[in-house]
Amino acid sequence: MLKLFTLLFLTLNSYILLAQITPSTPTSIAEASMAKPAPIKGADPKTGMVPTYQIGDNVFLSTMGQSFYKALKAAGLEETLKSRGPITLFMPDDAAFAKLSKGKIDSLYRHDRLPQLIATISYHAIPGKLKVKDIAKKIDPKTGLAKFTTLSGGILYAKLDANHNIVLVDETGHQAIITQPELPQYNGYIHVIDTVLQPKDILL
């Protein structure tokens, strides 16, 4: 019996010691979701993102990307954006989703339209870790366009406008301006854009 009490005492002390030395900063999306809405150590006060977190986690934490997170989760692509990458994500903000017809965007959440939702969300990401200057360097001076293949396999174009902003042009001709560039992520970059991109044959 004495040995049992001694073992329990040592075990309890071990838990107390671990609690004292374990960092309080969340290291996973599960911990982050439990910590929210309390401030997360290292989070950018403007964006809510933590630079040492994966893109998939920071979309959830972002102050302006909850509509995109809803679509990302419905498409089952959270883990894709937590991969080693690197990945560059063009994330439409909540105002960009507000421009869309509610009926059309809601229709993408139907089970029978899951392939179209996956294609739409993955169309917003390209392989590589690209800053704005990297995108600009790829613009052909003759055509005025840079061409990228997205994770969906679709084609996305980039150009400069008169104010030297990077403008993305999707396969349907819709244009999106990068409004918040180069938000650092553990596995790449997020560029916030003002319009939802649309691959061909999927009109929103």
N, C-alpha and C positions, 0 to 999 in steps of 0.2 A: 504493500500500500504506500509506504514511504517513497519507493521508487516511482510509483505512478504520479504522486503529487509533485515530486521533483521534476519529472518529465513535463508535466503540465505547466509548471512554473517556468521552465526554460523555454518552452514553446511560446508562452504568452509574452515573455520578455523579447523573444526573437521578433514577434509581430510588431511590438511597440517600437523596437529599434528600426525595423524596415520602414515603418510608417514615418519615422523621423527623417530617414535619409532618402526616401523615394521622392523624386521631383514632382511638383504639383502641376507642371505644365502638361496638358494632354498630348499624347503622342499618336493617337489614332482617332478616327472619326467617331468611334463609339464614345471615347472619353470627351471629345470635343462637343458632341451633342449633349452629354451630361453636364458639361461645364457651361454651356450656353443657357441664359444670356449673360452670365458673369463674364467679365473681361478675361480674355485668354492672354497669358504672358507672351509677349513678342508679337501680338497682333497689330496690324496697321490700324490706327483709330479711324481712318477714312474709309478703308475698304473692308475691314474686318478680317482680312487674310493674314496668315502666318507664313512668311517666306520659306520656312523650313518644312512646310507641309506639302503634300502632293496636290496636284491640280484638282483631283476629284474631291478632296477634303475642302479645299479653299472655295470651290464653287458653292458648297453647302454653307460655308461661313460668311460668304461675301454679303455685303450690305446692299448690293444692287443686282444680284444675279439669282434671286430666288425662283423666278419664272423659268430660267434656264435650268436650274437644278431640278425643278419638278419634271421637266421634259427629259433631262438626263437620267433621272431615276426611273421614270416610266420606260425609257428605252433600254434600261439595264446596262448602261455604259459607265457606271461609276468606277468600276474596277479598271476599265480601259484607261481612264484618265488618272489612275493611280499607278500605272505601270512605270517602269524605269524610264521609258521614253528615249530621248527627250521629245516633248510635244509642245507645239505652239497652238494655243486655243484662242479663237476669236469669239469672245463671249458676249452675246447680245444682253444689254441691260434690261431691267424690268420695263422701262419706257419703250424699248424696241418691241417687246411682246405686246404692249398695250396698243401698238399701231395695228396689230393683226385683227382680223375678224374673229370674234370669240368662237363662233360656230365652227370655223375652219380649223382653228388650232385645237379646239376640243375634240374634233373628229379624229385628229392624229392619235389621240389617246385610246381610241377603240382598239380592241384586241386584234381585229382583222387588218388594222393599218399599222401594226407594229413594225413591219419592214420599212415602211415609209418614214416612220418616226426615227428609227435607227439611222436611216440614210440621211435624214435632215440634221440630226444632232452631230453625227460623225463628219458631216460636211463642213463643220465649223472648226475642225482641227487638222493640222498638217504636221508631218514628221519634222523634227528638228527644233532647235532652240534659236528662234529668230527675233532679234531686236528690230525696231523700226528701220534703223540704218541698213540692216542686212536685207530687209525686204526691198528697200529703195535701191540698193546696189544691183538687185536682180531685174530691175525694170529696164527693158530694152529701149535704148534711145530712139530707135527707128519706129517702133510700134507704140511706145509709151506705156507698155504693159509688161508685167511680170506674170509668169504662169506657174501655178502650184497644183500638185495633185493632193487632194485631201484624203483623210483616213477612209472616207466612203468610196474612194476611187474617182470621185468627180473632179472637175477642174474649177479652180478659183483664180481670178485675176486680181492684180493690184496695180494701182496707178497713183500718181501724185496730182492733187488738185491745185488750183491757183494759189492757195495758201500753204502749199507744201505739206498738206495732210495726206496720210496714206488712205486711199479709198479702195475698198474691196468691191469687186464686181462679180456677181454670181452668174450661174449659167442661164438665168432668166433675165439678166440685164439689170436687176436691182443692185443698188449701190449702198455700201455701209462705210461710214467714216470711223476710223479708230479715234475714240474720244479719250481713253485712258490707256496709254501704251506701257508695255514692259512691266507688268506687275510680276515680280520674281516668284518663282515656284521651285520646289525641290527638283521637279522633273521637267522644267521648261519655263514658259512664259504664258501669261494671260494678257491679251489685248482686249479691252472692252470696246464694243462697237454699238452703234446707234440703230441698227436695223438687223432683223433676222435674215440670215442668208438662206437662199432657196435653191436646191439642186433642180436640174431640169426634170420635168414631168411630175414635180411635187409642188403644186401651187398653193400658197397659203393666203 
